[in-house]
Amino acid sequence: MRKFLFPAVFVCVLYFSSCLCRADTDFLLLDLTSYFNNNGAATEENPSEGNFDYGGFSYAFELLPKPGKVSVKEIPFIFPQTSQEGNNIACHSQVIKIQPDRYRAILLLGSSTNGDYEACLWVQFSDGSRSCLKTGLTDWCRDSVFGEIPAFSFPYRIGPEGRQEIQNYIWLQVLRIKEEKFLSAIILPENKNIHIFAITLASRELPSLSKAGMQTDINAKELTIHLVGHAHIDMNWLWLWPETVRVCRDTFSDMLKKMEQYPDFKFSQSQPSTYIAMEEKHPEIFSGIQEYVKKGQWEITGATWVEGDMNMASGEAIVRQILYANRYFREKFGKFTQVCWEPDTFGHAWTVPQILKKSGIKYYYFCRCGKGKPVFWWESPDGSRVLAYSWRWYNEQINRAIIRDAVQACRSTGLRDWLIVYGTGDHGGGPRKEDIEEALRLNSEPDMPDIKFSTAGDFFKAVENQKEFPVIRDELNFTFEGCYTTHADIKKYNRTLENLLPQAEIFSAIAMLYGSDYPQGAFVDAWRKTCFNQFHDIFDGSAIHGSYAYSKRLFNTAYEAATLALENSLKAICSKIDISKSVPPAAKGKAIPVVVFNPLSWERDDIVEVKIPFQSRPSSVAIFDAENEIPSRVTGFEEQEGKYYIKIIFTARNVPSLGYKVFYALPLEKTGKAGKTDLSCSTTKLENQFYKIRLDRTSGCITGIYDKENKIELVPPDQKANVFQLLFEKPHGMSAWNIGQISRVEDLDSNCTIALIETGPVRARIQICHRSGKSTFYQDIVLYDGLRRIDFPCRIDWQEQGTKFMDGPMLKVAFPLNIRDGKARFEIPFGSIERKANGREYPTQKWMDLSGTAESGIDYGVALLNDCKYGCDIKDNVMRLTLLRSSYEPDPRPDRGIQEFTYALFPHKGSWDAKVVRAGYELNNPLVGSGLDISHILPTSPPASHKSPGTTHSFLEISPESLILTALKKAEDSQDIILRFYECEGKDTTAEIKFGFPVREVKETDLMENNLSSVPVQDGKITLKVGKYEIKTLKLKL
């Protein structure tokens, strides 16, 4: 511990004696410089020089008062000089010795980080006795909850991404000393989240500040404190599903007993997954819940199937979270909730308010990643709003202190109602008997507010019209950035099903047009399992190892159901196609029709791989479209049950929007000649119509990507792209959640091997192999004939491991780009968002993009796409995708073993727009080849109103290109078809939708499929206005 030098205080007092005001002799100003251990200030140019909240955020240096003497409410302080050593004390029981004297008050300039904190500041007297002065300091980015005066108020702070527009404060707190003794020392609290900038001692009474900042015009008896009992139950976090069920059983049965014992007691519970567990395993408890829901004592707050991740789940998946929760609760309890309950979720995408609003949800309760305002309107880019509340934590205990804090919060905000969520949580539990008894006792005291057992819904209804609340138009992020990457397996399971389930629904709905049954029950079950795996601790990789074995079983079941539905629907559609038309003369006779389906809502060219059955094994196969043979390549043979299957790839061109195109596979008796294309390939060069790629032979890294069409070199001189980087994280707590301090970075840029895999005619492909530590890295580079996307399929045997005693590597891939003044953009659910290119780890979905000015001066950009990754960063002109991590707790071996994934580059002229969004969808939703000998399928007659489609057909066309289809499915309660899309560019537009099947009537609905208005149908198409970033849902009556 550092010793305090008494002469320093003496000198300080003498230094200011000549300039103190008339009451100078009443104050002693302490110089705390030798105690400073935290730098709480930074600049936009160097945001890392400060780290006030331990998460990279600090006060803006230029806004702080000038060092030296300052006056706050006529009280003098020494405001510190910002230096490398720091400008504040992060409290850790430091002892500050002072010249003994009688003092009436201790005045602090300070604030808290990461929450509002109360603690004892101990004062020690000359006789050796001590006294605790209860100290409360509000979080620096919140409105006062302890009655402090805002000594200094600032409009923004500095974070890793630069300036962040959020109000922040340094508070003045007054601590009165009652004892008539000589004070000899101050002992600071033991809490590093409490920060002290300055201390002044007052030797006289300060009556005007004895209740600093409290709005005493509001009497406590005029206030209502809503106590909402809750049990936070994590799905399979540090335990397995059977224990989750036991936790629900024990918690819910205890709550039912308390409701019987205390008729006024109320309890709020989220997550239908917990209710369905009781319905299936403990029906007597479930019946009790139903009874108390009717009585109004049990509040349903489960707006989503689980409290899931709101950054990584797709927009459509979040809709299904709400849809299936809504339907379950309405079926079992006759009601739904208007409160979305996400207290522990690790961040919240900007587009969530629109999803909630269009689902009939008005309110949002959360705890993490707030913006400093406890009650505010949270507004999506389209203008949709929900009323949000975030104060304290979700598992509080009831005592006099928290009631007092709630009263202070009311006085600070001017509200007459306040919400306290209480009850033991994480592993269940709920409100204790002691909480209930204490609430009843406190409510009987004459100076207390109205303390009532309440519900979240009642609180929001009481408060929503009391004042004009601030509006936050931004995402509510970030925390636990490691979670975007930890446990790559669950990320891949999720993305696979988020792609596969909508595809299966689309073609099952189309097959339904031709008389097939729609497997609705199977889809609901598969979506429920997918939604369960999106629970924040599971999806975010922060659960135990056994939890992921359970999640894999859920994934396998959902995957099998979706795959079966897709296969059956494609067979049904194929059986209606008249394949006799459009067969080219060269393919007549033995040709087998191959149907290529496009699950996306625009016409496209793309690679397709098909497995085709033959009665005998041919030497080779030729592929024809309606006119000519097209380049193809056989990639493998299989023999099953007396049939021969040939795997073949080719580029399918002009495959219609949400439709199909028939090609023909002709068996050959001898190997055919490959068709001529513009592809060329060696171990150091790949080239197609659009790009020339150069590689360094030693490192295997890319040294050049030349855009032939735009005459632009993408890679800066003397730099390398597509570089695997190992970033070694120092041991740190919560390693699954947090990215640790990086001790060193190793580029995999030497001693590689390069192999030529394919040289055309469909694709040029080389494979690069690196070895590091115990791991092996296979990285392919693929150029296609006629496609602008550059693919990088990877197969990694990851055997690296971090521990509490050893640095663990994180794997990234880096692309430096020849782009100036670039703007970084990232996909979020149903949209995208621009963020600072400052190197911070961000969440994204299928793509991120950096667009600016190329060296030639034209507007140009590059998107980095992926098929199952979510963490990334962009620093200036370098894009990096995070691929794997080596966290070690709570799962000591999260990603050991084989990892397969693909990322891709999509260079483009101009800024990001629909073409980038579409490219992300195309990588994640490849064309689907039927691989069927459809001449062997028994034909069935379609309904009279539906004609047999031809060999090329579009079932749906949507324009303009900024409209992205996310769902085409059977309605939940009828035989109608639900169609959903969103506007991706942030532009008001008019949608035109052409139907490739008869539609009699169209209704616009909300996301829960409730009718809103009619849309006229004329000549098989409709038009309707669509706002910027708006989600639209339509119901089609056939």
N, C-alpha and C positions, 0 to 999 in steps of 0.2 A: 504494500500500500504506500502511495506517495505521502510524504509529510507535507503539511501545510505550513508555509513560512509566515509566521506572524508579522515580520517586518513588511511583507508584501501588502498585507491589509493596511498596516499603518501608513505606508507610502501612498497607497491608493487613496486613503481618506485625506491625507495631506494634499495630494495632487488635485483633488476636486474641491478642496475647501474654499478656494477663492471664487468658484463659479457656482456653488450650490445656492439654492434659493433660500428664502428667509428661514425655512425650517430645516436647514442643513444639519443642525445639531441633533435633529430627531431621527436621522437615518445613518446607518452604516452600510456602505456599499462593498460587497465582497468581490474580490478578484478571484475568479475560479479557473484561471488559465491552466494552472498545473494539474487540474483535475479533468480537463477535457479529454475525452476518449472516443468521440464520434464526430465526424464531419457531416454536418447536415445541410450543406450548401453545394450547389453545382451550377454550371453554366450549360447552355445548349451546345456550345462548342466542345465541351469536355464533360458530358453528363456522368461519367464514371468517377469523377473526383470526389463526389459525395455519395453517401449511402445511408441516409437518415433512417429509413425504415427497414434496412437489411434486405430489401428487395429491389434496390436500385433507384429509389425515388428520394428526392431531396427538395429543400426549399430552393427557390430561384435566387442565386447569389445577388443579382442586380436589384432584387426587390427588398432585400433585408436592410434594416437600418444601418447607418454608417457606424463603424466601431467607435466606442467611447461612451460618453454619458448620454443617456436618453431619458426622457420623462414620459411616464405612462400614468395618467390620472393624477398628475402632480407628484408622482413618486419617482425618485431618481434610481436608475440602474446603470450598471456598466454593461453595455452590449458588446459581445466578444468580437474579436478579430477572427475572420475565417482563415485558417491555416491548415497545413498538412496534418498537424496534430489533432485538429478538430475545433469545433466552436460550441460544443455542448457536452454535458455529462450524461452518458447513458448510465442510469443509476445501478449501482452494484454495492450497496451498503458502504459507500465511501464516508469517512469521518472528516468533517470540516471543523477544525478547531477555530475558535474566535476569542477575542479579548473579552473576558468575563464582564458582564454588565446586565442590567435589567432591560428586557425588551418585551414589547407588547404584541408584536406580530412579526411573522416571517412572510415576506412577499416574494413570490416566485414568478419568473417568466419561463414557461415551459409548455410542453405538450406531450401527448402519447402517440405511439405508433402501433399499428396492427390491433387497434381496439381502444376502448375506454378503460382506464385502470384506476382503482383505488388501492391505497397502501398506507402504511404507517411511515411518516417521517418522524423519527425520534429526535427529541431534544434532550440534551444532557445538561444538568445543572452542576454548579460548583460543589454542591454537597454530595455528588455522586448519584443522585436520583435521576430517573428518566421519565419522560411522558410521551405518549403517542399522539401526534397530530394527524388526524385522518386527512389524507391528501387525495383528491380526485382530479385527474387531468383527462380531458376529453381527447379523443383521437384528433390529430392535426388536420384531418380532412373531413371533420364532421361539425355540425352545429353543437354548441355547448350543451352538455347534459349534467354538469356538476355546478352550474351557476358561475363559471369563470367569466371574466371580462375578456373579449378579444383585444389583446394588447396591440397586435398587428394582424392585418388581414391581407391576403395576397390572392390575386385572380388565377394564378397558375403555379404549377410546380414543374420540376425537371425530373424526367425519368429516362430510362434507357433509349426511348424513342424520341427524346427531346422534350419540348414543351407540352405539357398536358393541362388543358383548361379545366381546372378543378379548384374550387375555393379551398384555401388552407389557412391555418391560423397559428399564432403563438399566443398562449393564454396568460393572463394575469390571475394568479390565485393568491388569496389572502388566508393565512393560517394564524389564528389568534392564540396567544399564550396566556393561559389563565394564572399560572403559578407566579407568585411574587418572589422569584428567586433569580440568582445570577446565572445567566445562560453561558455555558462554556463550550458546547459543541453541538453540531447538527449531524445526524446520521441519516443518510439518504436511504430511500427504499431499496429493497432487493428485487429490482425488476428493470431489466435493460430496455424495456419498451417505454419507460418513463424517462423523459429527457428534460434536463434543466439547462437553460441558457444563462440565467442571471438570478442572483439572490440579493435582496436588500432587507436589512433588519430595521424595524421601526421601534423607537423607544417611547412613542406616545400612542394613544388610542386613535383608531381610524374609523370613526363611526360611519362615515359615508361609504366605506368599502367593507364593512363587516359582513355584508351579504353581497359580495361583488357580483354584479351582473344579473342577480335574480329578479325576475319580473314579479314583484310582490303584489301587483294589482290583481293577480289571479289567486283566489283562495283555493286551497287544496280540496275543500269539500265540493267545489264546483267541477272537479275533474272525475273522470271515470277511467280506472285502470282495468283493462280487459286481461284476465288471466286465461291463457289458452293452454290446456294440458296436452302434452304430446309425448310420444315415445319414438325417437328416431331409431329406425331399424335398418341396419345395413344388410343388403342382400349378399350373403356368402362372402363377407369381407375377410375376417380372420377366423372364419369357421365355415363349415359345409352346410348344404341345404337342410339336412335333418335338424341341425341345431338352429338354423333360421326358423324352421317351423316350430321348434320348441320355444324359442324366444317369443314368437307371436302368440303361441298358446298361453304361456305364462303371463305375458304382459296383458293380453286382451282379457283373460279370465280375471285378473286382478282389477283391471279397470271396471269390469262389469260389477264386481263386488263393491267397489268404491261408489259406483253410481247408485247402487241399492242402499248403501250406508249413508251417502250424502246426496240427497235428492237434487241439490242445486249444482253439484259437481258436473263439469262437462269435459269432454275429451275429444281431441281432433286427431284423425289418423289418415295418412296418405297411402298410396301404392296398392292398387288392386291385387298385385301379386301376393300381398300379405293376407288379404281377405279370401282369395281363392284357396290359399293353403288351409285356412280354417274351414272353408266350405267342404273341402275334400277330406281333410284329416280329422277335424273336430267340429262336426255339424252342430253340436249343442252350443258351442261358443258362438258359431256363426248365427244361430237363431237368436241368441241373446243380443248380438250386435244389431241385428235387424230390428229387434224390439226397441232398443234404446235410440236407434236412428229415428224411429217413428216418434218417440217421446221428445226428441230434440236435445238429448244429452250427449249423443255421439255424433260428431260432425265428420262427414266425409270430405277430405281435402285432396283426394287422389286424382288430380286432373290428368296425370300421366301414369302409364302402367307401372313404371318405377321412377325414382328420382334419378334420371339419367344424365349423361353428359350432353350439354347443350351447344358444344362447339364442334364435336366430331360427328354426331348423328346427322344424317341428311335431313333436309326439310321434309321430305315425304315420310321418313321414319318418325319424326317428331309428330307429324299429323297422325300417324297410326298409333303412337303412344297415347295421344289424347282420344282418338276415335274409339279404340278398344277399351280404354278406361271408362269413357262416357257410356258406351253400350253395356258394359258389365254392371256398372252401378245403377243405371236406369232399369236394367232387367231385374237385379237382385234387391234394390232398395227403392226404386221408383223415383230417384232423383240423382242429380249430378251436382258438381260444385262449380262455383265461379272463382275459386281460388286455386291458382297453380302454386304448389308447395314444393320448393326446391332449395331447402336450407343449406345443404352441404354440397351442392353441385359446384364444380370447379370452374366457373365462368359461364357466361351467358351471351350467345350471339345476338347481334343487333336486330336480326329479323324476327326474334322470338315474339315480341309484342303483336305483330301482325298475325302470326299463327294462333296465338291465344285469342285475340280479339275475334278472329273469324271462326273460332271454335266455341264462342259464347262465354269466354273466360275474361273477367274484368280486372282481376287482382293478381299480384305476384308477390309471394313471400320468399325471401332468400337471405343468406347471411354472408356469402363470400363475394368479394370483388365489387363492393358498393362504391359510390362516387362521393361519399361524405354527407349525403342528404338522407335522413331516415325515411322520409315519405316524399315521393316524387312521381311525376308522370314519366313513364319510360316509353319513348316513341320510336317506332321503326322508321326506316327510310321512306316508306310509303305514306307515313302520317298516322298510322294506327297507334293507339295508346292503351296502356294498362296502368293502373295505380299500383306502384311498387312500395314495399316496406322492408327495411333492413335495419335492425337495431339489436345490439348485443348478440346473444347466441341462442340456439334452439333447445338448450337443456339447462336452463337456469333453475335456481332454487328460490323459493319465496322467503323473503326476510325483509326487515325494515329498510335495509340499505337499498335494495333494488326498487322498492316502492318509492323511496325518496328520489332515486335516480329517474324513475319514470315521471314523477311530479316535476322534477327539474327539466326534463325533456319537454314536457307540456309547456312549461313557462318559457323555455327557450324558443319553441316553435310557434307558440300561440294556439296550439291545439288543446282541446278539452277531453280528448280520448287518447289512450296510449295502450300499446300491446306488449305483453310479456309472455313469451313462450317458455314454458317450464316443464320439467320432467326429465328423469334419467334417460339417456339415449345412447345411440350407436348399437349397443347390444340389448336394446329394448329397456323396459323398466317402467317408464312413465312417471307421472306425479306420485310422490310419496305421501303417506298419511301426514307426515310432519308438514309438508307444503300446504296441504288442504287445511289443517288445523291452524297453522300460522296465518293463512289468508283470512280465515274466519275471525281469528283473534284481532288481527290488525284492523279489519274492517269495523270492529266494534269501538275502536278508539275515536274520540271526538275530533282529533285534528287530522285524521286520515282522509284521503279521497274515497270515493265510492269504489271499492275493490270487489269486482264481480267475476265469478266463473263465467266464461264467455266462449265465443267461437271466433275464428279468424274472419268468417263472413260477416258477423255482426260488427266487429271492429271496423272493417273496411267500409261498410255501409254507414256507420256512424261518422266516420272521418272524411269521406270523399267530398262532401260539399262544404266543409268548414272554412276553407281558405283556398287561395290560388297557390298551387304547389309548383315548385320548380320543375322544368322539363329537361330531361336528359336524352339527348339524341346521339347515342353512341352505344357501342358494345359495353358490357360490364365484364371486363377482363383485366388482368391475367393472374393466374396463380398456378403453381405446380406444373411448370412447363415440361418437366420430364414425362408427365403422364401422356403427352401427345405421342410418345414413341414406345414407352415401356410395354412389354408383352406384345410383340408383333403379331402373335397368333390371333389374339382376340380382335385386333384391328383388321386382320385379313378376313376372319370369319364375318365380321360385320359388313365390310365393303362387298364381299361376295354375295351376301343375302340382300343387301340394299340394291344391288344390281339385278340379281336373279329373280327375286320375288316380283318386282314390277314387270319384268319381261314375261314371266309365267302368267301373271294376271292379264297382261295385254292380249296375249295370244289365246288364252282361255276365254276371254270375253269375246274375241273375234270368232273363235270356234263355236261359241254359244249361238252366234248368229246363224250357224248352219246346223243347229240341232243338237250339239254336244252339251253334256251336263257341265256346269261350272262347279269346281270343287271348293265351294266357299268355306266349309268347315276346316278343310286342310289349310287354306290360306290364313284364316284367322288364327289357327293354332301355330302356324309357322311364324306369323308376325308377332304373336305374343312371346314366343321363344326368342325371337330377334330382339324385341324390346327389352326383355328381361336381361339379356346380355349387354344392354346399353346402360345398366345401372352404373353410376359413376365410379365406384371402386373397382368394378369388374372391367368395364370398358377402358378405364384409365390405367389399368395394369397394376393397381395397388392392392390387390387381394393376394391371398396365399395360393400356393401352387395347386392344391387340390380343388380350389374353386374353378380353375380353368379346365380341369378334367370334366367337371360337371357342365361347364359352358360348352365344351366341345361336343358333348352328347346332345345338348340342345341344338347346336349348330348342325350336327349330322342329321338329326331328325327333320329339321326345317329344310335343310338342303335336299334331302331325298324327296320330301313332299313337293318342293318347288320344281325339282328336276323332273319328277314324274308328271306333274301337271303340264310343264312345258312340252315334254315329249308327246303326251297324249293330244295336246291342243295342236301341235304342228302336224301330227299324223291326220287329225281330223280335217284341218285346212287343206292339206295336200290331197286328201281324198276327193275334194271338190274341184280341183284344178283340172281343166281340159288340157292335157299335156300334148295332145296331137297337133296343136297349133305351134307354129314358129320353130319347128325342128329344122335345123339347117340340113341341106342335102347330104353333106359329108358325115353327118351324125345319125342318119336314119338307119334303122335296122336294129343293131344291138345296143344303141345308146340308152343309158339309164338317166332319167331326169333327176336333177339335183336342184332342190329348191333352197334358195338363199333368202333368209328373212332379215329384215331391218327393224329392230325394236325402237328406233329413234324417229322423231317426227320431222325429219328432213331427208331428202334424197342424198345418197352418199356413195363414194367409192371407198372401198376398204378391203383389207386382206381377209380371207375366210379360209378356214381349215375344215375339211369335210371327211367323214369316214363313210366310204361307199361300199355297199355289198355287191359281190359278184358270185355267180354260181361256180366259176372256175378261176384260177389265178391267172390274170393277164400279165404279160411282160411289162406293160406300161398302160397309161391311161391318158387320153387327150380330153381337154375341156373345151366345149363350144358354147357360145352364147347364141342368140337367135340368128346370127349371120355367119360368124367365122370362128375358127379355133383361136383361143386366147392362151397366153403363156401360163403354164402351170408347172408344179413340181411335186412328184411323189415323195412323201416323207416317211412312209412306213407301211408294213403289211401286218395283218393279223388274220388268224384262222379261228373261227368260232362255230361250233355245231355244223360243220360241213360247208360253211360259207367262207369266202375269202373277203376280207375287208381291206381296202386300200385307203390310206390317209393321203390326202392331196391338198395342196394349198394353191390358191390363185387370187388374183385381184378381181373382185366383183365390182363392176362399174355400173353407175346409174341405178342402184337398187332403190326402189321407190320409198318415199316417206311412209313409215309405219306400214310396211307392206313386204312384198317379196318379188323375186325375179327367178325364173327357171333357167338353169343352165343344163348342159348335157355332158355326161361322162361316157366316152367311147373307149372300150377296151381295145388294146393294141396287141398284136402278136409279136411285135418286136419293139424295142425301145425307140420312142419317137425322138425327133430332133427338138431341142428346146427353142421356143420362140425367141425372136430377137427383141431385146429391150435396150434401154439406155443405161443399164447397170454395168458397173465395172468394179472390180474388187481385188485388193492384194492385202498383205499383212500390214501395210502402212498407208493404204488409201482406199476410200470407198467413194463412189460417185453415182448419182442418178440425174434425172432431168433438172433437179432443183439445187443440189448441194454437192460440193467437193469437201470431203473430210480427210484431213491428214493426221497421222498418228506418229508419235515418237516411238521408235522401235525398242528402246531400252525400258521406258516407263510404261508404255501402253497407253499413255494419256493423249488426249486430243490436242494438237498444236494449231489446228485451223479448221474452221467450218465456214466455207465460202458460199454465200447465197448467190447463185448464178443469175437469178432473175433480177434481183435488186442490186447486184454488184456490191455486196457488203461482206466484209470479213467479221465474223462474230467474236472471235477470240482475240484479245489484246496481244500485241507483240510481246514475245518472250515470256508468255504465260501459258499455262496448261489448263485444259478443261476436262471435265469428267474425271476428276481426281477423287479417289477414295481417301478420306482423311480419318484417322483415329485420334479422337480428342480424349485425353485421359482425365477422368474426373477424380479428384482427391476424395478419400473416404469422407462420408458425411451422413448425417441422419436423414431418415425418410428418403432413401435413395431412389425408390420407385417414383416418388413424387417430384423431387427436386433435382435439377441438374447441378452437380457440384462444381467447385472451382476447378478450372482446367489447369493442370500442371504442365502439360506439354501436348504438342500436336505432331503427329507423324503422318506424312503423306506416303501413300503406297505408290511410289513413282520410280521404282527401280527393280531390276531382276525379275521382270515378268516374262511370261511366255505368250506368244500370239499365234493363234491357229486360224486358218481359213476354213470356215464351215460351209458356206454356200456362196456361189458366185452367180446366181441368177437361175432362171430368167425372172422369177417373182421377187426375190429379195437377195441382197448382198449382205453377208453376215460373217463377222469375225468374232473370235472369242479370246479374251484376255484373262490370264490367270495370275493372281497374286497370292503370296503366302505371307502371313504375319502372325507371330505368336503360335498358337495352336490352330489357327483358322485358315481356311482356304477360300479364296474369292474368285468366282467365275463371273465375268462380266462380258456380255455380248453387246455389239453395236450393230444395228440393223437398219439398212436403207431399203425402201420398197420401190418397185416400179410404179411411178405415177402418184405417190403419196408424199405429202409435205412433212409428215411426222418422222422423227428419228427416234427409234425405240432402243431401250437399253435393258433387255431382260437379264436378270441376275439370279445366280444360285450360289448361296454362301453357306459353307459349313462353319457356323459360328461357335467357337469353343472358348471365347474369352469370358472372364469372370472377375468382377470387382468384389472386394470384401471390406470389412471394417478396418483392415490394416493394409490394404493394397489398392492402388489406383485402378479403376475400371474403365476400359475404353468405350467410347460412343462412336458409332460410325456415321459419317456424313459423306455426301458426294457434292463436290464444288464445281461451279461453272462461272468463271470470270467472263464478263461480257463487254464488248466494245460499245457500251451505251452510256451516254452522258445525261445528267439531270433526270435520271430514271425515277419513275413513280412505281412503288411496289403495291401490288394488289393481290388479294387472297380470297379464295372461295369460302363462303359461309353458307349455312342452310338457306336455300331459296335466294341466293344473292352473292354478293362479294363486297369487300371493304378495302379501302386504301389505308395503309399504315406506313409509318416511317421506316425507311431502309436503314436501320440502325444496328442490325446484327442481333436484335433480340429474338429469342425463340418464340415463334408464333404458331397457333393452330391454323391449319388449312384443310381443305377437303381434296378435291380431285386435281387442283391446279393452283399455282401461284404465277405471277407475271411481273416482269420488269419492263416497262416501256418508257422510252425517252427519245434521244436523238442519236442516230448512228453517226459514224465518223464522216460519212458523206453528206450529213446535214439533213437527211430525211427522217421523218418520224418512223420509229421502228421499235419492235419489242420482241421478247422471247418469253414463252410460257414454259414452265417446267411442270409436266403432268406426272401423275402417279396412279397406281391401281390399288394401293392399300396403305399409304403412309399419311401421317397427319402433322408431324412436327417439321419445322423449317425455319430458315432465317435468310434475310437479305441484308447485306452490309454494303452500302454504296453500290458498286456494280457487280457484286459477287452473290450469286444465288446458291443456297445450299439446302438440300433435302436431308433430313435426319432419318436414317435407315434402321439402326439398331442401337440398343444400350445394354450395359452390363450392370444394372442395379442388383442389389443383393438383399433388400428387405422391403416387404415381408416375404417375398419369394426369393430364395437364394439362387435360383437358376431359371430365370424367366424365359430366356430365348436360346438356350443351348440347342444346337442341332441344325438341321437343314432349313434354310430360309430362302424362299423364292418370291420374287416380286419384279415388277417392271416399272421403270420411270421413262419418260420420253421428253424430248425437246420439240417445241412447236414454234419456230421463228415466224414472224409475221410483220408485214408492213403496217404502219399506223399503230394506234394504241390498242389496248385490250378491248374486246367487245364480244359480240356473240360468237365470233369465230373461235375465240379461246375457250369460251364456255362449251361450245360444241365439241372442240377437240378433246376436252376433258371427258365428256360423255362418251365419245367414240372410243377412246382408249379403254374405258371401263365397261363398255357395252359393245363388244365385237359383233360383227354379223354372225348369224346363226345358220349353219348349213344343216339341212335336214338329213342328208346322208341316207335317204330312203329310196328304195326301188318302188316308186309309187304306183307302178303298173300292177303290183301285187296287192295293193290295198283295195279292199272291197268298197266299191263306191256306195254312198248313201245319198238319198235325195235331199237337197236343201229345202227349207220352207219355200212355198210358192212365191213369197215376196222377195226372195234372195236368189239372184242369178248366179250360176257357176262363174267364178272369176277366171280370167284368162291367165296367160303365162307371165304376165307382169301386172301387178296391181298394187295400188295404194289404198289402204283403208281409211287414212286420215292425213290431211295436209293442213299445216298451220303456218300462217305468215303474219307479220314479218319474221325475220330470222331471230329477233330478240326474244321470241316466245318459246319457252322450253317445256315440253311435255314431261310430266313426272308420274302420271297415273292414268290408266285406262282400265277400269275394273267393273265388275258387276256391283250395282248398288247393294247396300246391306239389307234393305227391307223390300226390295222389289226386283223385277227382271230388267229394270232400266240399267243404263251404262253410265258410270261416273267418269268424267274426263277432267283432269287437272293440269294446269300449266302456270308458269310465272314469267314475268317480264324481267330480263336479266341485265339490261343496259342502263336502267334508270331514266327511261324516256316514256312519256305518255304516248300511246299509240292506239291504233285500231286493229283488232284481231280479225282475220278472215280465216274461217275453218271450213274446209271442204270434206264432206263425208263420202267414203267409198262404200257405203251401205245405207239402206233406207232409214231415215230418221224422221219421225212424225212431229216430234215436239221437243223443245229444249227449255230447261229451266236453269237459271243460275241459282246455286246453293251456297251455303256456308261450308266450312270444312267438315262439318258433321252431317252433311248431306240433307240439310233442311232447306226446303224451297224458299227462295227470296223473290225472284221475279222471272217473267217469261222472256225468252229471246226468240224473235221471229225466224223461221226457217224458210228459205226461198231457194229453189233450184238446187237442193242438196247442200246448201252452205249457209253459214251465219256470219254476221259481223257484230262486233261489240267493242265498246271502249275499254281500254285497259290502262290503268295508271302506272306510273313509274314504280318498278319493283313490286308490282301487285301480284298476288296469288289469286287465280280464278278457278272456280270449280263449277262444272256444268253437269246436269243430269239429262241424259238422252233417252227419250222414249221411242222405242223402235216400232 
